[in-house]
Amino acid sequence: MDEVEPDVAEAVEPIRDGGAPEGRVVGWKRNVYAYPPIGDPAGGAHVTVGDLLAFHAAVRGGRLLGPALTAALLRPHTRHHDNHLMGYAFEFDLAADGTIVRYGKEGANVGVSGFLRHYPGPDVTLAILGVGEDAVWEPVRVFDAALRAG
């Protein structure tokens, strides 16, 4: 059950020559045995990019929670380090003046990764899903650099 089927989008991780992270990819392995076989936030949940964007729009629009809980969800509550703060669900990055530059949440498990981030200044929301535990980080870095460059 952990063999990869051609032309089927599944959560997979590379099998690398010698097992080293920088080793040459010699095959692929499904993540079916990497986490419990039930849907949960750490793996096994199914979502699309459209689902993530609809969820964020519903949160921001106050359609999921009342006004007080929506406001609490969309603001930071404790400092993690420097200008990076944590909220009830989202993580926040602040500018030097204390304004929110971006907030979001990422998730990863063997074979899959996902990212939802909102940039209040330009009012842009980014959602990325990837096959592979490390698949979303480079596209997010490129997007952030492009957004900063204007």
C-alpha positions as protocol buffer text, in pm:
chain_id: "A"
residue {
  index: 1
  type: MET
  ca { x: 0 y: 0 z: 0 }
}
residue {
  index: 2
  type: ASP
  ca { x: 292 y: 239 z: 24 }
}
residue {
  index: 3
  type: GLU
  ca { x: 390 y: 219 z: -344 }
}
residue {
  index: 4
  type: VAL
  ca { x: 318 y: 519 z: -563 }
}
residue {
  index: 5
  type: GLU
  ca { x: 58 y: 495 z: -840 }
}
residue {
  index: 6
  type: PRO
  ca { x: 150 y: 681 z: -1158 }
}
residue {
  index: 7
  type: ASP
  ca { x: -61 y: 988 z: -1243 }
}
residue {
  index: 8
  type: VAL
  ca { x: -237 y: 996 z: -903 }
}
residue {
  index: 9
  type: ALA
  ca { x: -189 y: 1298 z: -676 }
}
residue {
  index: 10
  type: GLU
  ca { x: -95 y: 1151 z: -340 }
}
residue {
  index: 11
  type: ALA
  ca { x: 114 y: 1252 z: -43 }
}
residue {
  index: 12
  type: VAL
  ca { x: 460 y: 1115 z: -112 }
}
residue {
  index: 13
  type: GLU
  ca { x: 816 y: 1165 z: 1 }
}
residue {
  index: 14
  type: PRO
  ca { x: 1130 y: 1096 z: -198 }
}
residue {
  index: 15
  type: ILE
  ca { x: 1345 y: 793 z: -128 }
}
residue {
  index: 16
  type: ARG
  ca { x: 1700 y: 925 z: -150 }
}
residue {
  index: 17
  type: ASP
  ca { x: 2019 y: 747 z: -236 }
}
residue {
  index: 18
  type: GLY
  ca { x: 2196 y: 671 z: 91 }
}
residue {
  index: 19
  type: GLY
  ca { x: 1909 y: 822 z: 292 }
}
residue {
  index: 20
  type: ALA
  ca { x: 2078 y: 1164 z: 309 }
}
residue {
  index: 21
  type: PRO
  ca { x: 1857 y: 1473 z: 254 }
}
residue {
  index: 22
  type: GLU
  ca { x: 2079 y: 1586 z: -31 }
}
residue {
  index: 23
  type: GLY
  ca { x: 2095 y: 1240 z: -189 }
}
residue {
  index: 24
  type: ARG
  ca { x: 1970 y: 1169 z: -540 }
}
residue {
  index: 25
  type: VAL
  ca { x: 1600 y: 1075 z: -560 }
}
residue {
  index: 26
  type: VAL
  ca { x: 1579 y: 705 z: -646 }
}
residue {
  index: 27
  type: GLY
  ca { x: 1207 y: 653 z: -589 }
}
residue {
  index: 28
  type: TRP
  ca { x: 894 y: 767 z: -407 }
}
residue {
  index: 29
  type: LYS
  ca { x: 704 y: 637 z: -106 }
}
residue {
  index: 30
  type: ARG
  ca { x: 346 y: 716 z: -5 }
}
residue {
  index: 31
  type: ASN
  ca { x: 285 y: 848 z: 344 }
}
residue {
  index: 32
  type: VAL
  ca { x: 2 y: 605 z: 424 }
}
residue {
  index: 33
  type: TYR
  ca { x: 193 y: 463 z: 723 }
}
residue {
  index: 34
  type: ALA
  ca { x: 340 y: 795 z: 840 }
}
residue {
  index: 35
  type: TYR
  ca { x: 49 y: 908 z: 1057 }
}
residue {
  index: 36
  type: PRO
  ca { x: -271 y: 765 z: 1211 }
}
residue {
  index: 37
  type: PRO
  ca { x: -523 y: 647 z: 950 }
}
residue {
  index: 38
  type: ILE
  ca { x: -785 y: 904 z: 1049 }
}
residue {
  index: 39
  type: GLY
  ca { x: -824 y: 1264 z: 943 }
}
residue {
  index: 40
  type: ASP
  ca { x: -671 y: 1500 z: 1196 }
}
residue {
  index: 41
  type: PRO
  ca { x: -491 y: 1837 z: 1186 }
}
residue {
  index: 42
  type: ALA
  ca { x: -150 y: 1667 z: 1180 }
}
residue {
  index: 43
  type: GLY
  ca { x: -224 y: 1456 z: 876 }
}
residue {
  index: 44
  type: GLY
  ca { x: -497 y: 1281 z: 690 }
}
residue {
  index: 45
  type: ALA
  ca { x: -719 y: 1587 z: 655 }
}
residue {
  index: 46
  type: HIS
  ca { x: -823 y: 1667 z: 298 }
}
residue {
  index: 47
  type: VAL
  ca { x: -842 y: 2022 z: 168 }
}
residue {
  index: 48
  type: THR
  ca { x: -805 y: 2216 z: -156 }
}
residue {
  index: 49
  type: VAL
  ca { x: -653 y: 2559 z: -214 }
}
residue {
  index: 50
  type: GLY
  ca { x: -1009 y: 2680 z: -278 }
}
residue {
  index: 51
  type: ASP
  ca { x: -1116 y: 2541 z: 62 }
}
residue {
  index: 52
  type: LEU
  ca { x: -836 y: 2733 z: 236 }
}
residue {
  index: 53
  type: LEU
  ca { x: -923 y: 3057 z: 58 }
}
residue {
  index: 54
  type: ALA
  ca { x: -1296 y: 3013 z: 131 }
}
residue {
  index: 55
  type: PHE
  ca { x: -1218 y: 2942 z: 497 }
}
residue {
  index: 56
  type: HIS
  ca { x: -1006 y: 3256 z: 526 }
}
residue {
  index: 57
  type: ALA
  ca { x: -1267 y: 3470 z: 351 }
}
residue {
  index: 58
  type: ALA
  ca { x: -1537 y: 3336 z: 586 }
}
residue {
  index: 59
  type: VAL
  ca { x: -1321 y: 3410 z: 891 }
}
residue {
  index: 60
  type: ARG
  ca { x: -1239 y: 3762 z: 776 }
}
residue {
  index: 61
  type: GLY
  ca { x: -1601 y: 3825 z: 678 }
}
residue {
  index: 62
  type: GLY
  ca { x: -1725 y: 3728 z: 1023 }
}
residue {
  index: 63
  type: ARG
  ca { x: -1930 y: 3438 z: 887 }
}
residue {
  index: 64
  type: LEU
  ca { x: -1778 y: 3173 z: 1117 }
}
residue {
  index: 65
  type: LEU
  ca { x: -1755 y: 3352 z: 1450 }
}
residue {
  index: 66
  type: GLY
  ca { x: -1919 y: 3649 z: 1615 }
}
residue {
  index: 67
  type: PRO
  ca { x: -1747 y: 3990 z: 1605 }
}
residue {
  index: 68
  type: ALA
  ca { x: -1555 y: 3953 z: 1933 }
}
residue {
  index: 69
  type: LEU
  ca { x: -1419 y: 3606 z: 1853 }
}
residue {
  index: 70
  type: THR
  ca { x: -1333 y: 3708 z: 1495 }
}
residue {
  index: 71
  type: ALA
  ca { x: -1137 y: 4007 z: 1627 }
}
residue {
  index: 72
  type: ALA
  ca { x: -958 y: 3783 z: 1880 }
}
residue {
  index: 73
  type: LEU
  ca { x: -870 y: 3529 z: 1613 }
}
residue {
  index: 74
  type: LEU
  ca { x: -726 y: 3792 z: 1379 }
}
residue {
  index: 75
  type: ARG
  ca { x: -487 y: 3953 z: 1625 }
}
residue {
  index: 76
  type: PRO
  ca { x: -169 y: 3833 z: 1795 }
}
residue {
  index: 77
  type: HIS
  ca { x: -173 y: 3750 z: 2163 }
}
residue {
  index: 78
  type: THR
  ca { x: 181 y: 3660 z: 2270 }
}
residue {
  index: 79
  type: ARG
  ca { x: 532 y: 3723 z: 2148 }
}
residue {
  index: 80
  type: HIS
  ca { x: 716 y: 3420 z: 2014 }
}
residue {
  index: 81
  type: HIS
  ca { x: 1037 y: 3603 z: 1924 }
}
residue {
  index: 82
  type: ASP
  ca { x: 1136 y: 3944 z: 1789 }
}
residue {
  index: 83
  type: ASN
  ca { x: 851 y: 4064 z: 1564 }
}
residue {
  index: 84
  type: HIS
  ca { x: 691 y: 3718 z: 1535 }
}
residue {
  index: 85
  type: LEU
  ca { x: 381 y: 3671 z: 1749 }
}
residue {
  index: 86
  type: MET
  ca { x: 134 y: 3391 z: 1807 }
}
residue {
  index: 87
  type: GLY
  ca { x: -244 y: 3407 z: 1807 }
}
residue {
  index: 88
  type: TYR
  ca { x: -516 y: 3154 z: 1875 }
}
residue {
  index: 89
  type: ALA
  ca { x: -469 y: 2990 z: 1534 }
}
residue {
  index: 90
  type: PHE
  ca { x: -248 y: 3214 z: 1325 }
}
residue {
  index: 91
  type: GLU
  ca { x: 111 y: 3332 z: 1352 }
}
residue {
  index: 92
  type: PHE
  ca { x: 180 y: 3701 z: 1292 }
}
residue {
  index: 93
  type: ASP
  ca { x: 477 y: 3900 z: 1167 }
}
residue {
  index: 94
  type: LEU
  ca { x: 486 y: 4268 z: 1260 }
}
residue {
  index: 95
  type: ALA
  ca { x: 660 y: 4569 z: 1110 }
}
residue {
  index: 96
  type: ALA
  ca { x: 884 y: 4783 z: 1332 }
}
residue {
  index: 97
  type: ASP
  ca { x: 586 y: 5015 z: 1396 }
}
residue {
  index: 98
  type: GLY
  ca { x: 374 y: 4725 z: 1525 }
}
residue {
  index: 99
  type: THR
  ca { x: 144 y: 4689 z: 1224 }
}
residue {
  index: 100
  type: ILE
  ca { x: 71 y: 4338 z: 1098 }
}
residue {
  index: 101
  type: VAL
  ca { x: 275 y: 4262 z: 786 }
}
residue {
  index: 102
  type: ARG
  ca { x: 134 y: 3912 z: 742 }
}
residue {
  index: 103
  type: TYR
  ca { x: -38 y: 3633 z: 928 }
}
residue {
  index: 104
  type: GLY
  ca { x: -113 y: 3274 z: 853 }
}
residue {
  index: 105
  type: LYS
  ca { x: -66 y: 2910 z: 935 }
}
residue {
  index: 106
  type: GLU
  ca { x: 137 y: 2632 z: 782 }
}
residue {
  index: 107
  type: GLY
  ca { x: 116 y: 2261 z: 820 }
}
residue {
  index: 108
  type: ALA
  ca { x: 331 y: 1970 z: 713 }
}
residue {
  index: 109
  type: ASN
  ca { x: 355 y: 1599 z: 755 }
}
residue {
  index: 110
  type: VAL
  ca { x: 537 y: 1325 z: 571 }
}
residue {
  index: 111
  type: GLY
  ca { x: 437 y: 1363 z: 208 }
}
residue {
  index: 112
  type: VAL
  ca { x: 232 y: 1684 z: 231 }
}
residue {
  index: 113
  type: SER
  ca { x: 261 y: 2051 z: 318 }
}
residue {
  index: 114
  type: GLY
  ca { x: 25 y: 2345 z: 314 }
}
residue {
  index: 115
  type: PHE
  ca { x: 39 y: 2716 z: 371 }
}
residue {
  index: 116
  type: LEU
  ca { x: -219 y: 2991 z: 417 }
}
residue {
  index: 117
  type: ARG
  ca { x: -97 y: 3347 z: 461 }
}
residue {
  index: 118
  type: HIS
  ca { x: -264 y: 3687 z: 442 }
}
residue {
  index: 119
  type: TYR
  ca { x: -89 y: 4021 z: 381 }
}
residue {
  index: 120
  type: PRO
  ca { x: -319 y: 4298 z: 515 }
}
residue {
  index: 121
  type: GLY
  ca { x: -133 y: 4591 z: 350 }
}
residue {
  index: 122
  type: PRO
  ca { x: -191 y: 4486 z: -11 }
}
residue {
  index: 123
  type: ASP
  ca { x: -490 y: 4269 z: 96 }
}
residue {
  index: 124
  type: VAL
  ca { x: -346 y: 3957 z: -65 }
}
residue {
  index: 125
  type: THR
  ca { x: -408 y: 3601 z: 50 }
}
residue {
  index: 126
  type: LEU
  ca { x: -175 y: 3316 z: -48 }
}
residue {
  index: 127
  type: ALA
  ca { x: -267 y: 2948 z: -27 }
}
residue {
  index: 128
  type: ILE
  ca { x: -29 y: 2674 z: -140 }
}
residue {
  index: 129
  type: LEU
  ca { x: -50 y: 2296 z: -112 }
}
residue {
  index: 130
  type: GLY
  ca { x: 239 y: 2069 z: -196 }
}
residue {
  index: 131
  type: VAL
  ca { x: 328 y: 1707 z: -238 }
}
residue {
  index: 132
  type: GLY
  ca { x: 622 y: 1660 z: -2 }
}
residue {
  index: 133
  type: GLU
  ca { x: 689 y: 1773 z: 351 }
}
residue {
  index: 134
  type: ASP
  ca { x: 912 y: 2060 z: 233 }
}
residue {
  index: 135
  type: ALA
  ca { x: 729 y: 2146 z: -90 }
}
residue {
  index: 136
  type: VAL
  ca { x: 574 y: 2483 z: 3 }
}
residue {
  index: 137
  type: TRP
  ca { x: 860 y: 2670 z: 168 }
}
residue {
  index: 138
  type: GLU
  ca { x: 1053 y: 2777 z: -143 }
}
residue {
  index: 139
  type: PRO
  ca { x: 742 y: 2902 z: -330 }
}
residue {
  index: 140
  type: VAL
  ca { x: 644 y: 3101 z: -19 }
}
residue {
  index: 141
  type: ARG
  ca { x: 994 y: 3258 z: -1 }
}
residue {
  index: 142
  type: VAL
  ca { x: 974 y: 3352 z: -371 }
}
residue {
  index: 143
  type: PHE
  ca { x: 625 y: 3499 z: -325 }
}
residue {
  index: 144
  type: ASP
  ca { x: 734 y: 3701 z: -19 }
}
residue {
  index: 145
  type: ALA
  ca { x: 1036 y: 3838 z: -207 }
}
residue {
  index: 146
  type: ALA
  ca { x: 820 y: 3933 z: -507 }
}
residue {
  index: 147
  type: LEU
  ca { x: 563 y: 4104 z: -281 }
}
residue {
  index: 148
  type: ARG
  ca { x: 838 y: 4301 z: -101 }
}
residue {
  index: 149
  type: ALA
  ca { x: 987 y: 4406 z: -435 }
}
residue {
  index: 150
  type: GLY
  ca { x: 650 y: 4541 z: -541 }
}
